[in-house]
Amino acid sequence: MTDTVHDVIIVGGGIMGCATAFYLAAADDRLKIAVVEPDPTYEKASTTLSLANVRVQFSLKQNIQISQYTLEVLDSFEEDMIVDDQKPRIAFRTEGNLFLVDESNLSAAKEAMALQAGLACRVEWWAPEKIHQVYPLYKTQNILAGTFGCQDGHLDAYGLLMGYKAKSRSMGVAFTKDRVTAVRRAGQQVTGVAMQSGQKLLAGIVVNCAGAWADQVAHSVGIDIPVVPVKRQVFVMDTKIKLQGPLPLTILPSGLYFRTETGGLIIMGKSMPEDPVGIDFSWDDKRFQDILWPELAEFVPAFDTLKLMRGWAGLYAVNTLDGNAIVGEWPELKGFYLANGFSGHGLQQAPAVGRYISELITGQPLSLDLGIFSPHRILDNKPLSESGLV
Ligand SMILES: Cc1cc2nc3c(=O)[nH]c(=O)nc-3n(C[C@H](O)[C@H](O)[C@H](O)COP(=O)(O)OP(=O)(O)OC[C@H]3O[C@@H](n4cnc5c(N)ncnc54)[C@H](O)[C@@H]3O)c2cc1C
C-alpha cells in the first residue's frame, strides 16, 4: 500500500472539518486537502445532534464577532454553496433568543449587553412587563429582565454541514471514510496520519477537528488537551396548549432552555454539573420528569400538561480550562492545528473558525483575529472568561 501525499489532512468531517476544508480550498485551489471521517451518516457527531442555535449574545468580544460573521455567511449561504444547480437548504429562522435575568446574573447580563451594543448587535433589554406582553405564557415573578436578540435563531444543522461538504468536494477536497488511529510526527513536525484501514496519509499539516474525540486524536501524537466529551440530553414535548406563534430560544438563569420546534412541539434541555464525562448516547426520561419538566412548568404554567415525545443525547466537547474554543497551531508540534473544545456553541463558530484556520495555514491576512483562543493559553494556564455559555 503506497502512502498518499497531501498538503493538509483534516481529522473529522463534522461542521468544523467541512468548514475548514471549504475555506482552505477557497483560499488556495492548489492545496491537496483530505478529510478523514469514519461515519458519513454523522449519527453520533455533535453537529447533527445539536440544537443548531446561532446567537450574538456572548460576553467575549471575539465570540460575538464570530457569530456576526456567521450571520453574514448564513445570509448568502444557500447561494454561495450551489453545486451543479443544487442549493443546500438551511432553513435559518430568526425567532430570537431571550436570556432571562435575575439577581444571580444581573451584572453579567448588563456588561454583556453593553459590549454587544458597542458592536452594533441588535439586542434589547426587556423589563418583565415587556416579556409578559410579548410572551404572555411566561411567569416573570422572579425575573428582573431579559435580553432579547432578534438576529438570533436556529437552522438545519445537517443542511449547513452538507452545504460545506458538497461545495468543498466540488472544489477538489477528498473525503475518505476511515478513522485516524494516530497522528504521526518526526521530532517537532507533524508528518501525517495512520488510519484504521492500515493506509497512511502523509502531510506536513494535520488539523484536529474530531469534536468530542479530539483528546484521543491529540493523545495519539503525545499531546494532552483539556477537552472531554460530556453527555447533554435534549427532550421534545407535545404540549396540550397549542401556541399561535414561535417562542424564542428562552434561557432561564438556571440554564434551562427551551424553544418551539416545527410541528407545534417544544424542545428543551439543561446542562448540569453531574452530566457524565464519556462517550455515552443514552438518554433517560427520569431527568425530564424529575427536574426539567417541573422547572419548565413553573415558568410556563400552561406547559403543565404535556407529553414527552422523544429525546436524545449528544456530546459537548468541553474545554475544562474555560469552556471556550481552542484554535490554532499547537506550540510544541509544528503543523498540528486544533479546532476543538467548542462545548455548546461550535456549530455557529464553524464559519469563522474554518476561515481563521485556513488563513493561518495559507499565511493570508487575518479577517478576524482569533488569537485569543490560541492553544498557548492551555500551556500557560490562562483561562478566558465567557458568561454566555449554555
Ligand atoms: C445537545 C447539543 C446541543 C448543541 N446545541 C448547539 C447550538 O445550539 N448551537 C451551536 O452552535 N452549537 C451547539 N452544540 C455544539 C455543536 O454541536 C458542536 O460544538 C459542533 O457541532 C462541533 O463540531 P465538530 O465538527 O467539532 O464536531 P462533530 O460534529 O462531533 O464532528 C467530529 C467528527 O469527528 C469524527 N471523528 C472522531 N474521531 C475521529 C478519528 N479518530 N478519525 C477521524 N474522524 C474522527 C466523528 O465521527 C465526527 O463526525 C450542541 C451540541 C450538543 C451535543
The ligand as a Tripos MOL2 file, in Angstrom:
@<TRIPOS>MOLECULE
LIG
   53    58     1     0     0
SMALL
NO_CHARGES

@<TRIPOS>ATOM
      1 C1        -27.2080   18.6210   22.5400 C.3       1 LIG1
      2 C2        -26.3150   19.6170   21.8680 C.ar      1 LIG1
      3 C3        -26.8070   20.8760   21.5550 C.ar      1 LIG1
      4 C4        -25.9810   21.8010   20.9080 C.ar      1 LIG1
      5 N1        -26.5110   22.9880   20.5280 N.ar      1 LIG1
      6 C5        -25.7500   23.8730   19.8510 C.ar      1 LIG1
      7 C6        -26.3120   25.0830   19.3810 C.ar      1 LIG1
      8 O1        -27.4790   25.3420   19.5890 O.2       1 LIG1
      9 N2        -25.5020   25.9390   18.6990 N.ar      1 LIG1
     10 C7        -24.1910   25.6630   18.4630 C.ar      1 LIG1
     11 O2        -23.5030   26.4870   17.8600 O.2       1 LIG1
     12 N3        -23.6330   24.5100   18.8820 N.ar      1 LIG1
     13 C8        -24.3880   23.6120   19.5600 C.ar      1 LIG1
     14 N4        -23.8390   22.4540   20.0070 N.ar      1 LIG1
     15 C9        -22.3950   22.2450   19.8540 C.3       1 LIG1
     16 C10       -22.0580   21.8720   18.4370 C.3       1 LIG1
     17 O3        -22.9040   20.8460   18.0130 O.3       1 LIG1
     18 C11       -20.6040   21.4370   18.3700 C.3       1 LIG1
     19 O4        -19.7720   22.3590   19.0250 O.3       1 LIG1
     20 C12       -20.1420   21.3150   16.9200 C.3       1 LIG1
     21 O5        -21.0450   20.5490   16.1780 O.3       1 LIG1
     22 C13       -18.7660   20.6910   16.8900 C.3       1 LIG1
     23 O6        -18.4560   20.3430   15.5660 O.3       1 LIG1
     24 P1        -17.2360   19.3860   15.2770 P.3       1 LIG1
     25 O7        -17.1200   19.2670   13.8170 O.co2     1 LIG1
     26 O8        -16.0760   19.8600   16.0800 O.co2     1 LIG1
     27 O9        -17.6760   18.0060   15.9660 O.3       1 LIG1
     28 P2        -18.5690   16.8070   15.3960 P.3       1 LIG1
     29 O10       -19.7680   17.3020   14.7120 O.co2     1 LIG1
     30 O11       -18.7790   15.8540   16.5250 O.co2     1 LIG1
     31 O12       -17.6420   16.1560   14.3230 O.3       1 LIG1
     32 C14       -16.4720   15.4660   14.7070 C.3       1 LIG1
     33 C15       -16.2890   14.3260   13.7480 C.3       1 LIG1
     34 O13       -15.0310   13.7230   14.0060 O.3       1 LIG1
     35 C16       -15.1610   12.3550   13.7020 C.3       1 LIG1
     36 N5        -14.0780   11.6180   14.3560 N.ar      1 LIG1
     37 C17       -13.9580   11.2660   15.6500 C.ar      1 LIG1
     38 N6        -12.8220   10.5910   15.8560 N.ar      1 LIG1
     39 C18       -12.1960   10.5190   14.6650 C.ar      1 LIG1
     40 C19       -10.9820    9.9270   14.2370 C.ar      1 LIG1
     41 N7        -10.1710    9.2740   15.0940 N.pl3     1 LIG1
     42 N8        -10.6610    9.9960   12.9210 N.ar      1 LIG1
     43 C20       -11.4520   10.6670   12.0450 C.ar      1 LIG1
     44 N9        -12.6140   11.2540   12.4160 N.ar      1 LIG1
     45 C21       -12.9840   11.1820   13.7000 C.ar      1 LIG1
     46 C22       -16.5410   11.9780   14.2380 C.3       1 LIG1
     47 O14       -17.0330   10.8160   13.6020 O.3       1 LIG1
     48 C23       -17.3380   13.2330   13.9220 C.3       1 LIG1
     49 O15       -18.1140   13.1130   12.7500 O.3       1 LIG1
     50 C24       -24.6320   21.4800   20.6210 C.ar      1 LIG1
     51 C25       -24.1410   20.2050   20.9440 C.ar      1 LIG1
     52 C26       -24.9710   19.2810   21.5430 C.ar      1 LIG1
     53 C27       -24.4290   17.9280   21.8580 C.3       1 LIG1
@<TRIPOS>BOND
     1     1     2 1
     2     2     3 ar
     3     2    52 ar
     4     3     4 ar
     5     4     5 ar
     6     4    50 ar
     7     5     6 ar
     8     6     7 ar
     9     6    13 1
    10     7     8 2
    11     7     9 ar
    12     9    10 ar
    13    10    11 2
    14    10    12 ar
    15    12    13 ar
    16    13    14 ar
    17    14    15 1
    18    14    50 ar
    19    15    16 1
    20    16    17 1
    21    16    18 1
    22    18    19 1
    23    18    20 1
    24    20    21 1
    25    20    22 1
    26    22    23 1
    27    23    24 1
    28    24    25 2
    29    24    26 1
    30    24    27 1
    31    27    28 1
    32    28    29 2
    33    28    30 1
    34    28    31 1
    35    31    32 1
    36    32    33 1
    37    33    34 1
    38    33    48 1
    39    34    35 1
    40    35    36 1
    41    35    46 1
    42    36    37 ar
    43    36    45 ar
    44    37    38 ar
    45    38    39 ar
    46    39    40 ar
    47    39    45 ar
    48    40    41 1
    49    40    42 ar
    50    42    43 ar
    51    43    44 ar
    52    44    45 ar
    53    46    47 1
    54    46    48 1
    55    48    49 1
    56    50    51 ar
    57    51    52 ar
    58    52    53 1
@<TRIPOS>SUBSTRUCTURE
     1 LIG1         1 GROUP 0 **** ****
